Amino acid sequence: MKTKYQVIADEIRSKILSNEFVVGKVIPPELQLQKDYGVSRHTVREAIALLVNEGFLRKEKGSGTYVDDTYQRRGDGVSSSKTIGVITTYLSDYIFPSIIRGIEQRLRENGYSLLLASTNNDVEQERECLEQMLSQGVSGLIVEPTKSNQYNPNLAYYLSFKERGIPVVMINANYEELSVPFICVNDTKAGYLATKHLFEQGHRHLALITKIDDLQGKYRMKGFIKAHEEMRTNFDPKNVYTYTTETKAQVFQTIREKLASDQEVTGIVCYNDEVAQGLIQALADMGKRVPEDYSVVGNDDSFLSTAGSVKLTTLSHPKEELGAAAAEWIMLAVQQEVTGNKIFEPELIIRDSVKRI
């Protein structure tokens, strides 16, 4: 458990890294900090001493305590000129190992090292990761946004990178509030192609399961709707099932209950292969089979698409190629200004989870 002075130091450090306390400016006086945190003067001085030692603050006799940037030059032993920070939502799950492998291989080939962190799609953990990258003095940052379809309280940190001249590129999604380049798949097209394929196989009553706290889910829903519009057919809003990072397990129970009483739905578009495989298991628990009773389309062409008893029809995701593209972008951006986004176009991969009716 952290001591009081460590907690205070953490908060002041966060304010420095997010530019709430600006380099070269004086921080509030010790008496004010005592009142703000309800602690003794000795505790405040311990917190300040810790930050002075780390290079975040400097004391000037008779003038005050100023925000310093010595920490950026130190990098805690990490070479700031050849270190790229990489923040993903997850490290060992799903498609992320392949993306990281693509990044790491290209960086290594060019003499760069990699500083890796993950957020578990949690904004508090993202804040900690961003602070780590800033304090370690990385020369560039590749980041997958956390809960990209929701307001993020960490946006100021990304502006801090920009103000420090540290290039940032986002992968898989982006924060629409920020003007930051991104490299991702055309998720609207992915949702469109999945839905269109079911229509082409004779299905007319479709359901969608999508993740609503990430931008990918929003765009895949947009593609689902676009395909319906093109077919000039309506969809039942009750057949759109949304979930968040925290409620994924519950969505399968919800759709099971709905399908048990709905005899019209024959095709289901899933946010990704992981959800598709979870759905197949949920349907099996109901005594239903894929594709005999329901046709299912996944997304991302992950290892899960061929790991189950039913080989999934799915949409392609470049994975390692996307990681390599992000690495190439950030290495170039370290040397010169780079603009523009890169969008990969998905392709339908037909396997065994959809039947013609």
N, C-alpha and C positions, 0 to 999 in steps of 0.2 A: 504494500500500500504506500502511495506517495505521501511525503511530508507536505505540510502547508506551503513551505517555500518552493517546493518542486511544482506544486499545482499552480502557484502564482507565476512562476517562471514559464511554465507551459502556456499559460494564457497570454502572457506578454509576448512570448516567442511567436505564438499564432498571430497576434496582431501585427507583428513586424513582417511576418511572411506573407500576410494578406494585404499588406500596405496600409493597414489602419494606422499603424505607427510608421512614419516615413523615415527613410535613411537621412541622417543629418539633422533631424528635428529632435527636440527635447521631449522626453516622456514625462508624464505627470510626476510631480515631486513626491518624495517619500511619504510626507504627511497625508497627501491625497490618496496614495496607494494603501496606506494603513486604513483609512476610512472606507475605501472601496472594498477591501477584502476582509476587514474586521480582524486584523492581526496586529502584532507588535511591530515596532520599528526594526527590531532585530531580524524578524522573519522577512520583512521587505528587503532588508539589506542582504540577507542570504540569497534571496531570489535574484537580486540585481548582480551580486557577485558571481553567481553561476552563469548568468547571461553575458557578463563581461568576459569571463573566462572562455566562453564558447564563441565569442566574437560578435554577438548580437548587439551589445551595448558598449559604450565607453563613457567613463566618468571624466568630467572636466572640473577641476577644483574651482569653487566659487561660481560656477556657471550652471551645472546640472548634469543629468545623465542623458546621453544622446544615443539615438539608434545608429548602429554601426553596420558596415557590410563586410567586416573582416571574415566572417563565417563563410562568405561566398568564395573567398580566395583560398581559405584553408581546405574546404571540401573534406575534412576529416580523413585525410589520407587518400581520397579518391581523386584521380586525375580529372579535373573539370574539362580539359580540352578534348578528351577522348572517351568520355562516359555518356551514354545515352540512357535516360530513365525510361522504363516501360511500366505502365500501370494498366492492368486488365481487371475485369470484374472477377474472373476466376483464373486459376493457374492450371489445375490438374484435371478439370472436368471438361467433357464434351469436346468442342473444336479448338479450345484454347491452346493445348500443347502444340498443335500443328502451326497455329499462328505464331506462337512464341518461337518455335523452331525456325520458321522462315525469317523472323527478325534477327535472331541470334546468329544464324549462319551468315547472313549478309553483313552484319556488323563485324563479326569476327574476321571475315575475309578482308575487311578494310581497316583492321587494326583498332576497332572500337571495342570497349567493354560495355556490358549491360548491367544496369541496376534495376532489378525486377521487384515489383510489388503488386498486390491484389487488394481489391476493395470488398469482395463478396457482395457487390452491388449495394453497398451501404454507404451513405454520404459521410458519416462520421469517420469511417475507415478511409474513405477517399481523402478527406481532409488531412488525416495523418500521413497518408502516402504522399500527398502534394507537399506537405511540410518537409517530409524526409527528402524529397527530390530537390527542393529549394535549398535546404541546409547542406546537402551533399554537394551542391555546386555542379549539377549535371549540365552538359552543354546543349542538350536537346531533350524533348519529351515526346514519347508516343503514348497515347492514352485512350483507352476505351471508356467512354462516359458512363457514369453511374446513374441509373434511373433517368435516362436522357429525355424521357417524355414528361418529366415533372420538374418543377422549379428546384434548382439546386443551390443551396446556401454557400457553395464553395466557388461560385463563379469569379469572385474577386481574386482568388488565388491564380486563376488563369491570366487575369490582367497583370498580376505580379510577374509572371513569366515574361509576358510581352514587354513590360516596362524594363525588365532586366536584360532584354535582348536575347532571351532563350526561346528558340523556335518550338512550337507545339504543333503536332498533327494528331488528329483523332481517327480512330478506326472503328468500323462496324456501325457507328452512329456519330452524332455530333450534338452539341448544345445549340439549339436554334437561336438562343439569345446572344451567342458569341460569333464573331467573325473569325473563326479558326478553320483552316483547311482540314478536309477529312478524306479518308479512303474507305469506301464501303461497297456493299453490294446494292444493286437497285432492288430494294425490298418491295416497292410498289409493284414492280414487274414480277417479282417472285410470287406475291399473293395473287396477282392477275393470272399468271400461267397455271398455277395450281388449280384455281377455280375454273378457268377455261377448260382445262383437261377434263375435269369432272363433267362439265357441260357437254363436251365432245363425246363423252362416253354414255350420254343419255340421261345423266342425273339432272334433276330440275329442283329438287328441294335439298338445299345444302346448309350445313352448319359451319361455323368458324370458331376455333379456340385460339385466342391470341393474348399475348402479354401486353398489358396496357401501360406499365410504368417505364418501358423502354421504347425508344423511337421506332425500332425495327417493327414492333408489334403494331404501332399506329399505321406505318406505311403498308404493311402486309394486309391490314384491314382495308386500307384504301384500294389496294389491288383487287381484293375480294369484291368490293362494291363496284369498282370499275368494270369488272367482268360481268356482273349482273346488269349494269347499265347498258353495256354493249349487247347483251342478249335480250334486252328489253323485258326483263323479268324482275319482279320484286323479290326481296328476301325478307324473311320474318326476323325482326330485331331480337325476338326471344331466342333465336338460334345462333346469336352471337354471344359467345361465352368469353368473358375477359377475366384475367387474373393478374396478380402482381407477384413480385419476388416472394412475398410472405404468404400468399394464398394459393400457390400452385397446387398443393395437395388437395385442396378443397374443390377445385374446379372439376375434377373427375367425378366426385360424388354428385355434384350438381348436374352434370351432363348425363350421368347414368339415370338419375331420377327423371330428367326431362325425356330422354329417349325411351324410357320404359312406357311412357304414355303417348309418345308422338310416333305415329306410324308412317309419317311422310318422309322424314329425312333419310336419305340414302347415301349421301356423300359428306365427308367432313374434312375441311382444310385445317391443318394444325400449324401452330406457330413454328415448331421445329420438330426434328426427328425424336427428340427426347419426349416431347409431349405426345407425339404420335404413338410411340411405343407404350407410353403410360395409358393412353386411350385404348389401345388394342388389348391391354391387360384388363382394363376396367370393363370393356365389352365382353371379354372372355368370362369374367366373373358373373356377367348377366346371362351367360349361355349363348352369346352372339359371336359370330366369326367374321374375320376380315379376309377376303373381300366378299364372302358369300352374303352376309347380311348388311354390312356397311363397307363402303369404300373410303379409304383414308389416304391423304397426301401429307407428307412431312415437309421439312425444309432443312437445308444445309448439307445434305449428302454426307452426314457424319458416319462414323463407324457403327453407330446404332442402327443406321438404315439397313444394314445387312446382318446385324447381330441376332435379331429375333427369329421367331418361327416364320414370320411373314416378312419378305423383303419389300422394303418401302419404296413406293414411288415418291420422289422427292425433288428438290431443286438444288442445283449445284452451288457450292460456296468455295472460292479459291483457296482459302486457308493459308497455306505456306506462301503462295504467290502474293496474297494480300499483305502478309507479314513482311515479305521481302520488299514489296513496293513501299511500305511505310518506312522501312530502314533506309532505303535509297533516298526517299524524300527528305528524311530528317538529316541524313549526312550531307546532302546538298544544301539544305537550309542553314546548317551550321556555317557554311562557307559563304553563302550569298542569299539574297532574298528570293523566296520561292512563293508562287501564288498558284491558285487553282486546286480543284479537287479531282480525285480519280474514282470513277464508278465502274465496278465490274458488273457485267450483264449475266444474270443467272440463266441456266438452261434446265429444261425439264428432263429428269432421268426416270424413265418408265421401268418399273419392276412389277411386283405382284399384288400390290395392295388396292388396286382399283379394278373393278370389273365393268364390262359394258352391259347396259340394261336396255 
